[in-house]
Structures are given as structure tokens and as C-alpha cells.
Amino acid sequence: MEQAVQFAIDHETSWSRETGDRWGIHRDDSRRAKALTAHPVRWQIELLLGYAIFLLLGLHLLEIVVWAVGLHYSGLVPNWRTAGLFAANNYTALGSGAVLPVGWGMLTPIIAISGLFTFGWTGSVLVSMVGRCNELRELSAAVR
């Protein structure tokens, strides 16, 4: 059980970053990005930004589900509802570790720190995306 939790701790942050790379959240070499740069259309720019925000939200939700699955299948949390609530509460803020058995209290801040890092990464990606979308908006206005 301890090995499963250690595996989740070691691989969770790198997994979320790799997943974001695969989904193309901050990759600028896709066909769509090149086409949009060549012929920027205002509604496509807004749709792209909304799509990226939706993918980032999905990434956070998926990460919470991964933590909940690990907590439930390791036997640390008795049911799915409690596992999901515990994972979401600790992923978004430093919640209470009262649900965990004795000796597992350190897992609470570990989940919180993984959420903090992922939210930080999400913030930097969003700043980059908004900057790029603003450049495309200016390019779109110049083309008209």
C-alpha cells in the first residue's frame, strides 16, 4: 500500500504535465495553430481560448480523480464519495487529514502541494495563451 501511494506521489505532477503536453495545451506547432496564425478569425481565437481553458479544467478534475482512485483502492478511504471529497478538498486547499488512518497524515499536504504546483503551471499556461490570443486578435484586426 505504501508503494502505491509513493508511486502516485512521484508520478502525479510529471503525469499531469505530460498529459497537458499530449493534449497540445501549450504546444505551438500544431496544424490548427499555424492555420490560425496565417488567417486569424476573431471567433476562432475566442473558441481556442475557451477550449484551452476547458482542457485545463479537465486536467485538474482528472488529477483529482486519480488521487481519489489511489486513496480508495489503497484502502485509506472507505468509499468513493469520501475519497473524491477528500481528494478535491486537499487538492484545492489544505484540508483536514482526519479521514486518513494514523500514520498517513502527511499525505494531506502532499496532495495540496501537487494541486498548488498544477495550479501554478495552469496559471503560467493561461498567461501565455492569453498573450498569444491577444497577438492573434491584433493580427485579426489588422487583416480586416
C-alpha positions in Angstrom: 0.0 0.0 0.0 2.8 2.4 0.8 4.5 1.7 -2.5 1.3 2.6 -4.4 1.0 5.9 -2.6 4.7 6.6 -3.2 4.3 5.8 -6.9 1.3 8.3 -7.1 3.3 11.0 -5.3 6.4 10.5 -7.5 4.5 10.4 -10.8 1.4 12.6 -10.3 2.9 16.0 -11.2 5.0 14.8 -14.1 2.0 12.9 -15.4 -0.2 15.9 -15.4 2.4 18.0 -17.3 3.0 15.2 -19.8 -0.8 14.9 -20.3 -1.0 18.6 -21.0 1.8 18.3 -23.5 0.0 15.5 -25.3 -3.3 17.4 -25.4 -1.5 20.3 -27.1 -2.4 22.8 -24.4 0.8 24.8 -24.8 2.3 23.4 -28.0 2.5 25.9 -30.8 3.4 23.6 -33.7 0.0 22.1 -34.5 -1.7 22.5 -37.9 -4.5 24.5 -36.3 -2.1 26.9 -34.7 -0.3 27.5 -38.0 -3.6 27.9 -39.9 -5.0 30.3 -37.3 -1.8 32.4 -37.4 -1.9 32.6 -41.2 -5.6 33.6 -41.3 -6.8 34.8 -37.9 -10.6 34.9 -37.4 -11.9 36.5 -34.2 -14.4 33.8 -33.2 -11.8 31.1 -33.8 -9.4 32.8 -31.4 -12.1 33.1 -28.7 -13.0 29.4 -29.3 -9.4 28.4 -29.0 -9.0 30.2 -25.7 -12.2 28.7 -24.3 -11.2 25.2 -25.5 -7.8 25.6 -23.8 -9.4 26.7 -20.5 -11.8 23.7 -20.7 -8.9 21.3 -21.2 -7.0 22.7 -18.2 -10.1 22.4 -16.1 -10.5 18.8 -17.3 -6.9 18.2 -16.4 -7.4 19.4 -12.8 -10.6 17.2 -12.5 -8.8 14.2 -13.9 -6.0 14.7 -11.4 -8.5 14.8 -8.5 -10.0 11.6 -9.8 -6.5 10.0 -9.9 -5.9 10.9 -6.3 -9.4 9.6 -5.3 -8.8 6.3 -7.1 -5.5 5.9 -5.3 -7.0 6.7 -2.0 -9.9 4.3 -2.4 -8.0 1.4 -3.9 -5.2 1.6 -1.3 -7.9 1.3 1.4 -7.0 4.6 3.0 -10.6 5.9 2.5 -13.6 3.7 2.9 -15.8 4.8 -0.1 -15.7 6.7 -3.3 -17.7 9.7 -2.1 -15.3 10.3 0.8 -12.3 9.7 -1.5 -13.5 12.2 -4.0 -14.4 14.8 -1.5 -11.1 14.3 0.4 -9.0 14.5 -2.8 -10.8 17.6 -4.1 -10.7 19.4 -0.7 -7.0 18.7 -0.3 -6.1 19.4 -4.0 -7.7 22.8 -4.0 -6.8 23.8 -0.4 -5.1 22.3 2.6 -8.0 20.5 4.2 -8.2 18.2 7.1 -6.5 14.8 7.3 -9.0 13.5 9.8 -10.2 10.9 7.3 -6.9 9.1 6.9 -5.6 6.4 9.2 -2.9 7.1 11.8 0.4 7.5 10.1 -0.9 8.8 6.8 -1.4 12.4 7.8 1.5 13.6 5.7 -0.5 12.6 2.5 -2.8 15.6 3.1 -0.1 18.3 2.4 1.4 16.2 -0.4 -2.0 16.3 -2.3 -2.3 20.0 -1.5 1.3 20.7 -2.8 0.6 18.8 -6.0 -2.5 20.9 -6.6 -0.6 24.0 -5.9 2.1 23.1 -8.4 -0.5 22.2 -11.0 -2.5 25.4 -10.4 0.8 27.3 -10.8 1.5 25.6 -14.1 -2.0 26.2 -15.3 -1.7 29.9 -14.4 1.5 30.2 -16.4 -0.1 28.4 -19.4 -3.1 30.7 -19.2 -0.9 33.8 -19.2 0.9 32.5 -22.2 -2.3 31.6 -24.0 -4.0 34.9 -23.3 -0.8 36.7 -24.6 -0.8 34.7 -27.7 -4.6 35.2 -28.2 -4.1 38.9 -27.8 -1.4 38.9 -30.5 -3.8 37.0 -32.8 -6.6 39.4 -32.0 -4.3 42.3 -33.1 -3.4 40.4 -36.2 -7.0 39.7 -36.9 -7.9 43.4 -36.5 -5.1 44.4 -38.9 -6.2 42.0 -41.6 -9.8 43.5 -41.7 
